[in-house]
Amino acid sequence: MTIKREQILESLRTVYDPEVPINVVDLGLIYGIDVSEEGDVDVHMTMTAPQCPMSSYLLQAAEQAVRAVTGVREVKVELTFDPPWNPSMIKENALKDLGVATDTPASPDGENCPPDK
């Protein structure tokens, strides 16, 4: 059975940063996933900050999530800070779920604001 990258991503979406109610995929912490034909999976991920107090937890949770995918043989989760994470890496749908983003872009001239009553 061939493991698809999408299967790994779906499993990683079950891992949430305890400090932010967003999963590690939509938070932009997953930089890369390599899946071999034999079922070995390498995940390259980052943290929101190098001194993140939850890094051990998140790395372990990510490894467990990948191991839960049927057909996975070996898992290696590598931590990198290149490039450094920044808030622009958060997926738009995650921001919308938090109520931070809307479908209507803000206009600097107030064009999208409702009229004064």
FIKOLZA-1660 file (N, C-alpha, C; in steps of 0.1 Angstrom, whole numbers, plus 5000, padded with zeros to 4 digits):
% residues 117
   i   px   py   pz ch aa at
   1 5008 4988 5000  A  M  N
   1 5000 5000 5000  A  M CA
   1 5009 5012 5000  A  M  C
   2 5006 5021 4991  A  T  N
   2 5014 5034 4990  A  T CA
   2 5007 5044 4999  A  T  C
   3 5016 5050 5007  A  I  N
   3 5011 5061 5016  A  I CA
   3 5012 5074 5009  A  I  C
   4 5001 5082 5009  A  K  N
   4 5001 5094 5002  A  K CA
   4 5004 5106 5012  A  K  C
   5 5010 5116 5007  A  R  N
   5 5013 5128 5015  A  R CA
   5 5001 5134 5022  A  R  C
   6 4989 5133 5015  A  E  N
   6 4977 5139 5020  A  E CA
   6 4972 5131 5032  A  E  C
   7 4975 5118 5033  A  Q  N
   7 4971 5110 5045  A  Q CA
   7 4979 5115 5057  A  Q  C
   8 4992 5118 5055  A  I  N
   8 5001 5122 5065  A  I CA
   8 4996 5136 5070  A  I  C
   9 4993 5145 5061  A  L  N
   9 4988 5158 5064  A  L CA
   9 4975 5157 5072  A  L  C
  10 4965 5149 5068  A  E  N
  10 4953 5147 5075  A  E CA
  10 4955 5143 5089  A  E  C
  11 4964 5133 5091  A  S  N
  11 4967 5129 5105  A  S CA
  11 4974 5140 5113  A  S  C
  12 4983 5147 5107  A  L  N
  12 4989 5158 5114  A  L CA
  12 4979 5169 5118  A  L  C
  13 4968 5170 5111  A  R  N
  13 4958 5180 5114  A  R CA
  13 4951 5177 5127  A  R  C
  14 4954 5166 5133  A  T  N
  14 4948 5162 5146  A  T CA
  14 4957 5167 5157  A  T  C
  15 4968 5173 5154  A  V  N
  15 4978 5178 5164  A  V CA
  15 4976 5193 5165  A  V  C
  16 4972 5197 5177  A  Y  N
  16 4970 5211 5179  A  Y CA
  16 4980 5217 5189  A  Y  C
  17 4984 5229 5185  A  D  N
  17 4993 5237 5194  A  D CA
  17 4985 5240 5207  A  D  C
  18 4989 5236 5219  A  P  N
  18 4981 5239 5231  A  P CA
  18 4979 5254 5234  A  P  C
  19 4988 5262 5229  A  E  N
  19 4988 5276 5232  A  E CA
  19 4979 5284 5222  A  E  C
  20 4976 5278 5210  A  V  N
  20 4969 5284 5200  A  V CA
  20 4959 5273 5194  A  V  C
  21 4946 5276 5193  A  P  N
  21 4937 5266 5189  A  P CA
  21 4937 5263 5174  A  P  C
  22 4949 5261 5168  A  I  N
  22 4951 5258 5154  A  I CA
  22 4960 5246 5153  A  I  C
  23 4956 5237 5144  A  N  N
  23 4965 5225 5142  A  N CA
  23 4978 5228 5135  A  N  C
  24 4988 5219 5137  A  V  N
  24 5002 5223 5132  A  V CA
  24 5003 5225 5117  A  V  C
  25 4994 5218 5110  A  V  N
  25 4994 5220 5095  A  V CA
  25 4989 5234 5091  A  V  C
  26 4977 5238 5096  A  D  N
  26 4972 5251 5093  A  D CA
  26 4979 5262 5100  A  D  C
  27 4986 5259 5111  A  L  N
  27 4994 5270 5117  A  L CA
  27 5007 5272 5109  A  L  C
  28 5010 5264 5100  A  G  N
  28 5022 5266 5091  A  G CA
  28 5035 5260 5097  A  G  C
  29 5034 5251 5106  A  L  N
  29 5045 5245 5112  A  L CA
  29 5052 5233 5104  A  L  C
  30 5044 5228 5095  A  I  N
  30 5049 5217 5087  A  I CA
  30 5056 5222 5074  A  I  C
  31 5069 5220 5073  A  Y  N
  31 5076 5225 5062  A  Y CA
  31 5078 5215 5051  A  Y  C
  32 5077 5203 5054  A  G  N
  32 5079 5193 5044  A  G CA
  32 5076 5179 5049  A  G  C
  33 5072 5170 5039  A  I  N
  33 5069 5156 5042  A  I CA
  33 5075 5148 5031  A  I  C
  34 5083 5138 5035  A  D  N
  34 5089 5129 5025  A  D CA
  34 5084 5115 5029  A  D  C
  35 5078 5108 5019  A  V  N
  35 5073 5094 5021  A  V CA
  35 5081 5085 5011  A  V  C
  36 5087 5075 5017  A  S  N
  36 5094 5065 5008  A  S CA
  36 5084 5054 5004  A  S  C
  37 5088 5047 4994  A  E  N
  37 5080 5035 4989  A  E CA
  37 5078 5025 5000  A  E  C
  38 5088 5024 5009  A  E  N
  38 5088 5014 5019  A  E CA
  38 5079 5018 5031  A  E  C
  39 5074 5030 5031  A  G  N
  39 5066 5035 5042  A  G CA
  39 5073 5043 5053  A  G  C
  40 5085 5047 5050  A  D  N
  40 5092 5056 5059  A  D CA
  40 5088 5070 5057  A  D  C
  41 5086 5078 5067  A  V  N
  41 5081 5091 5066  A  V CA
  41 5090 5101 5074  A  V  C
  42 5095 5111 5067  A  D  N
  42 5103 5122 5073  A  D CA
  42 5094 5134 5073  A  D  C
  43 5093 5140 5084  A  V  N
  43 5085 5153 5086  A  V CA
  43 5095 5164 5090  A  V  C
  44 5095 5175 5083  A  H  N
  44 5103 5187 5086  A  H CA
  44 5093 5197 5092  A  H  C
  45 5095 5201 5104  A  M  N
  45 5086 5211 5110  A  M CA
  45 5094 5221 5118  A  M  C
  46 5087 5231 5122  A  T  N
  46 5092 5242 5130  A  T CA
  46 5083 5245 5142  A  T  C
  47 5087 5254 5150  A  M  N
  47 5079 5259 5161  A  M CA
  47 5077 5274 5158  A  M  C
  48 5067 5280 5166  A  T  N
  48 5064 5294 5164  A  T CA
  48 5076 5303 5169  A  T  C
  49 5084 5297 5178  A  A  N
  49 5096 5304 5183  A  A CA
  49 5106 5293 5187  A  A  C
  50 5119 5296 5186  A  P  N
  50 5129 5286 5190  A  P CA
  50 5128 5282 5205  A  P  C
  51 5124 5291 5213  A  Q  N
  51 5122 5288 5228  A  Q CA
  51 5108 5283 5231  A  Q  C
  52 5101 5278 5222  A  C  N
  52 5087 5273 5224  A  C CA
  52 5087 5263 5235  A  C  C
  53 5080 5265 5246  A  P  N
  53 5079 5256 5257  A  P CA
  53 5072 5243 5254  A  P  C
  54 5065 5242 5243  A  M  N
  54 5057 5231 5239  A  M CA
  54 5064 5222 5228  A  M  C
  55 5076 5226 5225  A  S  N
  55 5083 5219 5213  A  S CA
  55 5084 5204 5215  A  S  C
  56 5087 5199 5227  A  S  N
  56 5089 5185 5229  A  S CA
  56 5075 5178 5227  A  S  C
  57 5065 5184 5233  A  Y  N
  57 5051 5178 5232  A  Y CA
  57 5047 5178 5217  A  Y  C
  58 5049 5189 5210  A  L  N
  58 5044 5189 5196  A  L CA
  58 5052 5179 5187  A  L  C
  59 5065 5178 5189  A  L  N
  59 5073 5168 5181  A  L CA
  59 5068 5154 5184  A  L  C
  60 5066 5151 5196  A  Q  N
  60 5061 5138 5200  A  Q CA
  60 5047 5135 5195  A  Q  C
  61 5038 5145 5196  A  A  N
  61 5024 5144 5191  A  A CA
  61 5024 5142 5175  A  A  C
  62 5033 5149 5169  A  A  N
  62 5034 5148 5154  A  A CA
  62 5039 5134 5150  A  A  C
  63 5049 5129 5157  A  E  N
  63 5054 5116 5154  A  E CA
  63 5043 5105 5157  A  E  C
  64 5035 5106 5168  A  Q  N
  64 5025 5097 5170  A  Q CA
  64 5014 5098 5160  A  Q  C
  65 5010 5110 5155  A  A  N
  65 5000 5111 5145  A  A CA
  65 5004 5105 5132  A  A  C
  66 5017 5106 5128  A  V  N
  66 5022 5100 5116  A  V CA
  66 5022 5085 5117  A  V  C
  67 5026 5080 5129  A  R  N
  67 5026 5065 5131  A  R CA
  67 5012 5059 5130  A  R  C
  68 5002 5067 5133  A  A  N
  68 4989 5062 5133  A  A CA
  68 4983 5059 5118  A  A  C
  69 4991 5064 5108  A  V  N
  69 4986 5062 5095  A  V CA
  69 4990 5048 5090  A  V  C
  70 4980 5041 5085  A  T  N
  70 4982 5027 5081  A  T CA
  70 4993 5026 5071  A  T  C
  71 5003 5017 5073  A  G  N
  71 5013 5014 5063  A  G CA
  71 5026 5021 5067  A  G  C
  72 5026 5030 5076  A  V  N
  72 5038 5038 5080  A  V CA
  72 5047 5028 5087  A  V  C
  73 5060 5028 5083  A  R  N
  73 5070 5019 5089  A  R CA
  73 5079 5026 5099  A  R  C
  74 5086 5036 5095  A  E  N
  74 5094 5044 5103  A  E CA
  74 5091 5059 5102  A  E  C
  75 5092 5066 5113  A  V  N
  75 5089 5080 5113  A  V CA
  75 5101 5088 5119  A  V  C
  76 5105 5099 5112  A  K  N
  76 5115 5108 5117  A  K CA
  76 5109 5122 5116  A  K  C
  77 5108 5129 5127  A  V  N
  77 5104 5143 5127  A  V CA
  77 5116 5151 5130  A  V  C
  78 5119 5160 5121  A  E  N
  78 5131 5169 5123  A  E CA
  78 5126 5183 5125  A  E  C
  79 5132 5189 5135  A  L  N
  79 5129 5203 5138  A  L CA
  79 5139 5212 5131  A  L  C
  80 5133 5223 5125  A  T  N
  80 5142 5232 5118  A  T CA
  80 5136 5246 5121  A  T  C
  81 5145 5256 5120  A  F  N
  81 5141 5270 5121  A  F CA
  81 5145 5278 5109  A  F  C
  82 5147 5271 5098  A  D  N
  82 5151 5277 5086  A  D CA
  82 5141 5274 5075  A  D  C
  83 5132 5283 5071  A  P  N
  83 5131 5297 5075  A  P CA
  83 5124 5298 5089  A  P  C
  84 5126 5309 5096  A  P  N
  84 5119 5311 5108  A  P CA
  84 5104 5312 5106  A  P  C
  85 5096 5307 5115  A  W  N
  85 5082 5308 5113  A  W CA
  85 5077 5322 5115  A  W  C
  86 5067 5327 5108  A  N  N
  86 5061 5340 5111  A  N CA
  86 5046 5339 5109  A  N  C
  87 5038 5348 5114  A  P  N
  87 5023 5346 5114  A  P CA
  87 5017 5346 5100  A  P  C
  88 5024 5351 5089  A  S  N
  88 5019 5350 5076  A  S CA
  88 5018 5335 5071  A  S  C
  89 5024 5326 5078  A  M  N
  89 5024 5312 5074  A  M CA
  89 5011 5305 5079  A  M  C
  90 5003 5312 5087  A  I  N
  90 4990 5306 5091  A  I CA
  90 4981 5306 5079  A  I  C
  91 4974 5294 5077  A  K  N
  91 4965 5293 5066  A  K CA
  91 4953 5302 5068  A  K  C
  92 4948 5307 5057  A  E  N
  92 4936 5316 5058  A  E CA
  92 4924 5310 5064  A  E  C
  93 4921 5297 5061  A  N  N
  93 4910 5291 5067  A  N CA
  93 4911 5290 5083  A  N  C
  94 4923 5289 5088  A  A  N
  94 4925 5288 5103  A  A CA
  94 4922 5302 5109  A  A  C
  95 4926 5312 5102  A  L  N
  95 4923 5326 5106  A  L CA
  95 4908 5329 5106  A  L  C
  96 4901 5324 5096  A  K  N
  96 4887 5326 5095  A  K CA
  96 4880 5318 5107  A  K  C
  97 4885 5306 5109  A  D  N
  97 4879 5298 5120  A  D CA
  97 4880 5305 5134  A  D  C
  98 4891 5313 5135  A  L  N
  98 4893 5320 5148  A  L CA
  98 4886 5333 5148  A  L  C
  99 4880 5337 5136  A  G  N
  99 4873 5350 5135  A  G CA
  99 4882 5362 5133  A  G  C
 100 4895 5359 5129  A  V  N
 100 4905 5369 5127  A  V CA
 100 4905 5374 5113  A  V  C
 101 4900 5366 5103  A  A  N
 101 4900 5370 5089  A  A CA
 101 4886 5368 5084  A  A  C
 102 4883 5376 5074  A  T  N
 102 4870 5375 5067  A  T CA
 102 4872 5374 5052  A  T  C
 103 4861 5371 5045  A  D  N
 103 4862 5370 5031  A  D CA
 103 4863 5384 5024  A  D  C
 104 4860 5394 5031  A  T  N
 104 4861 5408 5026  A  T CA
 104 4874 5414 5031  A  T  C
 105 4882 5417 5021  A  P  N
 105 4895 5424 5025  A  P CA
 105 4892 5438 5031  A  P  C
 106 4900 5441 5041  A  A  N
 106 4899 5455 5046  A  A CA
 106 4904 5465 5036  A  A  C
 107 4897 5476 5036  A  S  N
 107 4901 5487 5027  A  S CA
 107 4907 5498 5036  A  S  C
 108 4919 5503 5032  A  P  N
 108 4924 5514 5041  A  P CA
 108 4916 5527 5040  A  P  C
 109 4908 5529 5029  A  D  N
 109 4900 5541 5029  A  D CA
 109 4886 5540 5035  A  D  C
 110 4884 5528 5041  A  G  N
 110 4871 5526 5047  A  G CA
 110 4860 5523 5038  A  G  C
 111 4863 5519 5026  A  E  N
 111 4853 5516 5015  A  E CA
 111 4844 5505 5019  A  E  C
 112 4849 5495 5027  A  N  N
 112 4841 5483 5031  A  N CA
 112 4833 5485 5044  A  N  C
 113 4835 5496 5050  A  C  N
 113 4828 5499 5063  A  C CA
 113 4814 5502 5061  A  C  C
 114 4805 5498 5070  A  P  N
 114 4791 5502 5068  A  P CA
 114 4789 5517 5070  A  P  C
 115 4779 5523 5064  A  P  N
 115 4777 5537 5066  A  P CA
 115 4774 5541 5080  A  P  C
 116 4777 5553 5084  A  D  N
 116 4774 5558 5098  A  D CA
 116 4759 5560 5099  A  D  C
 117 4753 5557 5110  A  K  N
 117 4739 5559 5112  A  K CA
 117 4736 5571 5120  A  K  C
% end
